């Protein structure tokens, strides 16, 4: 069940809980209501829990050992079920939309009994409608809820976000029917299967069929998902796929696990940034008086056009259907290797595209060039050469002068010209570490400079989105030379 924000009538979604659920937080989030809906929808697509024979509820547990369920199914015209019922906490499958919080991604608002405006999310019983295609399909690639929850819990632990640790712990405990796995993840103790090698891969692969059919997860697969989560959280530029492959994860399942880990990192950084704006405290427990986080540039960073090469088989162009094109609505190029790789998990690709466009192209607020500057700063911190190249080019094009952007790439934080750009890159970069180090002083300095609350909310959303985007790029492929992902967004104010 959704809880109420203290002293307001607005419902609380997962991100509200993670960021503190204060009235000021609700007011700030309401400045971009579309992103409230989309963030919740992304969570529901990745964590579509089932409590029995009924349809997927999506929102997962609020607190305690059991998942939260509402008075009725969170579905559209028909239940999201496949040819046979899922057992335990399986995934919703089939062609019917699982549209609990269907986001309004165009100019229209969500319909149903809930409102898609203000600070709350749409919670109506019918699917949301808008001028654009609404992302609403949950794709079942065979990654169990336990595997997803274990990876998410590992990320939350590393970010020191207590409400998120409690939430994902409850989801994992419910999915596995025991508490020892979550205890070990929280304590960072070894899990069964941590030493999975090629010799154990055959056994793990054989178990995959059973795990997929029953919604269960083998210890080796959970351990591999957790190891991948920790690697991708702390050192995204070193994110390899060997452990996942050794544990029997297929290519589509690897995409789902990487999307899950990247999204939860995004959630944690977004919660930290929004809490910082609302209360002056990011909630990460870091010293507010510590020096601001900086980034170093270097010769490997460039505005040249680069090529991203997938580490797993992307869908062939002929495998792209209308659903894929709808999921990439707003992108100029939908047949790139990057998007064809992400196309293995269509459900989260659709809502991720909508979040990307909503964060970077919404009218008003932070100028578009400075949103791209924030993306560039986070990409430098995470070591994503490809992302830094794309967003530095966009920043230079929108700003009209490539010289300061090239200087930033070459020399890092110390070379940023102008107080406004220095402060923007400082706050964006401060949200990138695990846990975030951004401090109230960074926000207050921007306010003194004249940034509005809407501009600050935009800055936080754009910086946090690259906690997601960088980790996908770095874990699923490597750089060689030709433009892909974010060139698809039109560089217009």
C-alpha positions in Angstrom: 0.0 0.0 0.0 1.2 3.5 -0.7 1.7 5.5 2.5 0.8 9.2 2.9 3.4 11.9 2.9 3.4 13.4 6.4 1.1 16.4 6.6 0.0 16.2 2.9 -2.6 14.3 1.0 -0.2 13.0 -1.7 0.6 9.3 -1.9 4.1 8.1 -1.2 6.0 6.0 -3.8 9.2 4.1 -3.5 11.5 7.0 -4.2 9.6 9.2 -1.6 10.4 6.5 1.0 14.0 6.4 0.0 14.5 10.2 0.0 12.7 10.8 3.3 9.0 11.5 2.5 8.9 15.1 3.8 6.4 17.7 2.7 9.2 19.8 1.1 10.4 16.7 -0.9 6.8 16.3 -2.2 6.7 19.9 -3.2 10.0 19.8 -5.1 9.2 16.6 -6.9 5.8 18.0 -7.9 7.8 20.5 -10.1 8.4 17.6 -12.5 5.2 15.4 -12.0 5.9 13.3 -15.1 9.1 12.1 -13.6 7.3 11.0 -10.4 5.2 8.6 -12.4 8.0 7.4 -14.6 10.4 6.7 -11.8 7.8 4.6 -10.0 6.9 2.8 -13.2 10.5 1.9 -13.8 10.6 0.4 -10.4 7.5 -1.6 -11.0 8.8 -2.9 -14.3 12.0 -4.2 -12.8 10.4 -5.5 -9.6 7.0 -7.0 -10.7 6.3 -9.2 -7.7 3.4 -11.6 -7.5 1.7 -12.6 -4.3 0.0 -15.7 -5.5 -2.3 -16.5 -8.4 -3.4 -13.0 -9.0 -1.9 -10.4 -11.3 1.4 -8.6 -10.6 1.2 -5.8 -8.0 4.5 -4.2 -8.9 5.1 -1.9 -6.1 6.9 -4.4 -3.8 7.1 -4.2 0.0 6.9 -0.9 1.9 8.2 -2.3 5.1 8.2 -5.7 6.9 8.5 -9.1 5.5 5.7 -9.1 3.0 5.1 -7.3 -0.2 2.7 -4.4 -0.2 -0.5 -5.0 -2.1 -3.4 -2.8 -2.9 -7.1 -3.5 -2.7 -7.2 -4.6 -6.3 -4.9 -5.7 -9.1 -2.6 -3.1 -10.7 -3.4 -4.0 -14.2 -4.9 -2.5 -17.4 -7.6 -4.1 -19.4 -6.4 -7.6 -18.7 -4.1 -9.4 -16.2 -0.4 -9.7 -17.0 -0.3 -13.4 -17.1 1.3 -15.9 -19.5 0.2 -19.4 -20.5 0.7 -20.7 -17.0 0.6 -19.1 -13.5 3.8 -18.0 -11.9 4.6 -19.6 -8.6 5.9 -17.9 -5.5 7.1 -14.4 -6.4 7.4 -14.9 -10.1 7.4 -12.3 -12.8 4.4 -11.1 -14.7 4.6 -12.4 -18.2 2.5 -12.4 -21.4 1.2 -9.8 -23.7 -1.2 -8.0 -21.4 0.1 -4.7 -19.9 1.1 -4.6 -16.3 0.1 -0.9 -15.8 -0.1 -0.2 -12.1 1.4 3.3 -12.3 1.3 3.9 -16.0 3.2 7.1 -16.6 1.9 9.9 -18.7 4.9 10.5 -21.0 3.4 13.1 -23.3 1.5 16.3 -22.7 -1.6 14.5 -21.4 -2.0 13.3 -17.8 -2.7 9.8 -16.5 -6.3 8.8 -16.3 -8.0 6.5 -13.9 -9.1 7.1 -10.3 -5.7 8.6 -9.3 -4.3 11.9 -10.4 -1.1 12.2 -12.3 -0.6 15.8 -11.2 1.0 17.4 -8.1 3.4 15.5 -6.0 1.8 12.1 -6.2 1.9 9.3 -8.7 -1.0 8.0 -10.7 -2.6 5.1 -8.9 -5.8 4.5 -10.9 -7.0 1.1 -11.9 -6.9 1.8 -15.6 -3.9 2.3 -17.8 -2.5 5.8 -18.2 -3.1 7.5 -21.5 -1.1 10.3 -23.1 -0.1 11.8 -26.4 2.9 9.3 -26.5 3.0 5.6 -26.2 2.9 4.7 -22.5 5.6 2.2 -21.4 3.6 -0.5 -19.6 4.8 -4.0 -20.5 6.8 -6.1 -18.1 9.3 -8.3 -20.0 10.1 -11.6 -18.4 13.7 -12.6 -19.3 13.8 -15.3 -16.6 15.6 -13.3 -13.9 13.8 -14.1 -10.7 12.6 -11.5 -8.1 15.1 -13.0 -5.6 18.0 -12.3 -8.0 16.8 -8.8 -8.7 16.2 -8.0 -5.1 19.6 -9.4 -4.0 21.3 -7.2 -6.5 19.2 -4.2 -5.5 19.9 -4.8 -1.8 23.7 -4.9 -2.5 23.5 -1.5 -4.2 21.4 0.0 -1.4 23.9 -1.2 1.2 26.8 0.3 -0.6 25.0 3.7 -0.9 24.2 3.6 2.9 20.5 4.3 2.2 18.8 2.8 5.2 15.1 3.0 3.9 16.2 1.4 0.7 18.1 -1.3 2.5 15.0 -2.1 4.5 12.8 -2.1 1.5 14.9 -4.4 -0.7 15.7 -6.6 2.2 12.0 -7.2 2.8 11.5 -8.0 -0.9 14.4 -10.4 -0.9 13.3 -12.1 2.3 9.8 -12.6 0.9 11.2 -13.9 -2.4 13.6 -16.5 -0.8 11.5 -17.4 2.2 14.5 -17.0 4.5 16.6 -14.2 6.0 20.2 -15.5 5.9 20.9 -14.3 2.3 19.9 -10.7 3.1 21.9 -10.9 6.4 25.0 -11.9 4.5 24.6 -9.2 1.8 24.1 -6.5 4.5 27.1 -7.7 6.4 29.1 -8.1 3.1 29.8 -11.7 4.0 30.5 -14.3 1.3 27.5 -16.0 -0.3 27.3 -19.6 -1.5 28.5 -19.5 -5.1 30.8 -16.5 -4.7 33.7 -18.6 -6.1 31.7 -19.8 -9.2 34.1 -20.7 -12.0 33.8 -22.4 -15.4 33.8 -25.8 -13.6 30.6 -24.9 -11.8 29.0 -23.1 -14.8 27.4 -26.2 -16.3 25.6 -27.0 -13.0 24.4 -23.5 -12.7 23.2 -23.4 -16.3 21.3 -26.6 -15.7 19.6 -25.1 -12.7 18.6 -22.0 -14.7 15.7 -23.8 -16.4 14.2 -24.7 -13.1 14.8 -21.2 -11.7 13.2 -19.6 -14.6 10.1 -21.9 -14.6 9.5 -21.6 -10.8 10.6 -18.0 -10.0 13.3 -19.5 -7.8 16.9 -18.6 -7.8 20.0 -20.8 -7.2 22.6 -19.6 -4.7 25.2 -19.4 -7.5 23.0 -17.1 -9.5 22.2 -14.8 -6.5 25.9 -14.6 -5.6 26.8 -13.7 -9.2 24.1 -11.0 -9.3 25.4 -9.6 -6.0 29.0 -9.6 -7.2 28.0 -7.9 -10.4 26.0 -5.3 -8.4 29.0 -4.4 -6.2 31.4 -4.3 -9.1 29.1 -2.1 -11.2 28.3 0.1 -8.2 31.9 0.9 -7.2 34.0 0.5 -10.3 31.6 0.7 -13.3 34.5 1.1 -15.8 35.6 -2.4 -14.8 32.2 -4.0 -15.0 32.7 -7.4 -16.7 30.1 -10.1 -17.3 32.2 -13.3 -16.6 30.6 -14.0 -13.2 27.1 -13.7 -14.6 27.9 -16.0 -17.6 29.6 -18.6 -15.3 26.4 -18.7 -13.2 24.3 -19.4 -16.3 22.7 -16.0 -17.1 21.7 -15.7 -20.7 22.3 -12.6 -22.8 18.7 -11.2 -22.2 19.1 -12.0 -18.5 22.4 -10.2 -18.4 20.7 -7.1 -19.8 18.0 -7.3 -17.1 20.5 -7.7 -14.3 22.6 -4.8 -15.6 19.5 -2.7 -16.0 18.4 -3.5 -12.4 21.8 -2.7 -10.9 22.1 0.5 -12.9 18.6 1.7 -12.1 19.0 1.1 -8.4 22.2 3.2 -8.4 20.2 5.9 -10.2 17.5 5.6 -7.5 20.0 6.0 -4.7 21.7 9.0 -6.3 18.3 10.6 -7.1 17.1 10.0 -3.5 20.3 11.6 -2.2 20.0 14.6 -4.4 16.4 15.3 -3.8 16.8 14.8 0.0 19.7 17.3 -0.2 17.5 19.9 -1.9 14.6 19.3 0.5 16.4 19.1 3.8 20.0 20.1 3.3 21.1 16.5 4.2 21.6 13.9 1.5 21.1 11.1 4.1 24.3 9.3 3.1 26.2 10.0 6.4 29.1 11.7 4.7 30.9 14.7 6.3 29.2 17.9 5.0 32.4 19.8 5.6 34.5 17.5 3.4 36.0 18.9 0.2 33.8 18.7 -2.9 34.3 15.7 -5.2 36.3 16.5 -8.3 37.0 14.8 -11.5 40.1 14.5 -13.6 40.2 14.8 -17.4 42.8 13.4 -19.7 43.7 12.6 -23.3 41.3 9.6 -23.6 38.3 12.0 -23.3 37.3 13.6 -26.5 34.5 15.2 -28.4 35.3 13.0 -31.4 32.6 10.5 -32.5 33.3 7.1 -31.0 31.9 3.6 -31.5 30.3 1.4 -28.8 30.8 -2.3 -29.3 28.4 -4.7 -27.5 29.8 -7.4 -25.3 26.7 -9.6 -25.9 24.7 -10.3 -29.0 22.4 -7.4 -29.8 19.1 -8.1 -31.5 19.5 -8.2 -35.3 17.8 -5.2 -37.1 15.3 -7.6 -38.5 14.3 -8.6 -34.9 13.1 -5.1 -34.0 9.4 -4.9 -34.0 6.9 -2.1 -33.6 7.2 -2.6 -29.8 10.9 -1.7 -29.9 10.2 1.4 -32.1 7.5 2.5 -29.7 9.9 1.9 -26.7 12.4 4.2 -28.4 9.9 6.9 -29.3 11.7 10.2 -29.5 15.1 8.7 -30.5 16.4 9.6 -33.9 18.2 6.2 -34.3 16.6 3.0 -33.0 18.8 0.4 -34.9 22.1 1.1 -33.2 24.0 -1.8 -31.5 23.4 -0.2 -28.1 19.7 0.0 -28.4 19.5 -3.4 -30.0 21.4 -4.8 -27.0 19.0 -3.1 -24.5 16.1 -4.4 -26.7 16.5 -7.8 -25.0 14.4 -6.3 -22.1 11.8 -4.3 -23.8 9.8 -3.3 -20.7 12.5 -1.3 -18.9 13.9 0.0 -22.2 10.6 1.8 -22.8 10.3 3.5 -19.5 14.0 4.3 -19.4 13.7 6.1 -22.7 10.7 8.1 -21.3 12.8 9.1 -18.2 15.7 10.1 -20.4 13.6 12.4 -22.6 11.6 13.8 -19.6 14.8 14.7 -17.7 16.7 16.2 -20.6 14.0 17.9 -22.8 11.3 19.2 -20.4 10.6 22.9 -20.9 11.8 25.5 -18.5 14.2 25.0 -15.6 17.9 24.3 -16.2 19.0 25.3 -19.7 19.6 22.2 -21.9 23.3 22.9 -22.3 23.8 22.8 -18.6 21.8 19.5 -18.3 24.3 18.0 -20.8 27.2 19.5 -18.8 26.0 17.6 -15.8 25.8 14.4 -17.8 29.4 15.0 -19.0 30.6 15.6 -15.4 29.1 12.4 -14.1 30.4 10.5 -17.1 33.9 11.7 -16.4 33.6 10.6 -12.8 32.5 7.1 -13.8 35.1 6.8 -16.5 32.6 6.4 -19.4 34.6 7.7 -22.3 31.8 7.1 -24.8 29.1 8.9 -22.7 31.5 11.8 -22.0 32.2 12.2 -25.8 28.5 12.3 -26.7 27.4 14.7 -24.0 30.5 17.0 -24.3 29.6 17.4 -28.0 26.0 18.2 -27.1 27.1 20.7 -24.4 29.5 22.4 -26.9 26.9 22.5 -29.6 24.2 24.0 -27.3 26.6 26.4 -25.6 28.0 27.6 -28.9 31.7 27.4 -28.0 33.5 24.1 -27.8 36.7 25.5 -26.2 35.5 25.4 -22.5 34.1 22.0 -23.0 37.3 20.6 -24.4 39.2 22.2 -21.6 36.9 20.4 -19.1 37.5 17.1 -20.8 41.3 17.6 -20.9 41.9 18.9 -17.4 38.8 18.1 -15.3 37.2 20.1 -12.5 40.0 22.6 -12.0 39.7 23.8 -15.6 35.9 24.6 -15.6 35.5 28.2 -16.6 32.9 30.5 -14.9 31.4 30.2 -11.4 28.0 28.9 -12.6 29.5 26.0 -14.6 31.9 25.3 -11.7 29.1 25.0 -9.2 26.9 22.9 -11.6 29.7 20.4 -12.2 30.5 20.4 -8.5 26.9 19.4 -7.5 26.6 16.9 -10.4 29.9 15.3 -9.5 29.0 15.2 -5.8 26.1 12.9 -6.6 28.2 10.4 -8.5 30.3 8.8 -5.7 29.0 5.8 -3.6 27.7 7.1 -1.3 27.0 10.6 -2.6 29.2 13.4 -1.2 27.3 16.5 -2.4 26.7 18.9 0.5 24.2 21.7 1.4 26.9 24.3 0.6 26.9 23.1 -3.0 23.2 23.7 -3.3 23.2 27.0 -1.4 25.9 28.4 -3.6 23.8 27.6 -6.7 20.7 29.2 -5.1 22.8 32.4 -4.3 23.8 32.4 -8.0 20.1 32.5 -9.0 19.2 28.9 -9.9 15.6 28.3 -9.3 14.2 25.3 -7.5 13.0 23.8 -10.8 16.6 24.2 -12.3 18.0 22.5 -9.2 15.5 19.6 -9.5 16.5 19.3 -13.2 20.2 19.2 -12.3 19.6 16.4 -9.8 17.6 14.3 -12.2 20.1 14.7 -15.1 23.1 13.9 -12.9 21.3 10.9 -11.3 20.2 9.5 -14.7 23.9 9.1 -15.6 24.3 6.8 -12.6 22.1 4.6 -14.7 23.3 5.4 -18.3 27.1 5.1 -17.6 26.7 1.7 -15.9 24.8 0.3 -18.8 27.3 1.5 -21.4 30.3 0.3 -19.3 28.9 -3.1 -18.4 27.3 -4.2 -21.7 30.0 -3.1 -24.1 33.2 -1.1 -24.8 34.3 1.9 -26.9 35.8 1.8 -30.3 34.3 5.0 -32.7 30.5 6.0 -34.1 27.8 7.8 -32.4 25.0 5.9 -30.7 22.7 6.4 -27.7 22.2 10.0 -26.7 22.8 11.5 -30.2 19.2 10.3 -30.6 18.0 13.2 -28.5 17.6 16.4 -30.5 20.0 19.0 -29.2 17.4 21.8 -28.8 16.5 24.0 -25.9 
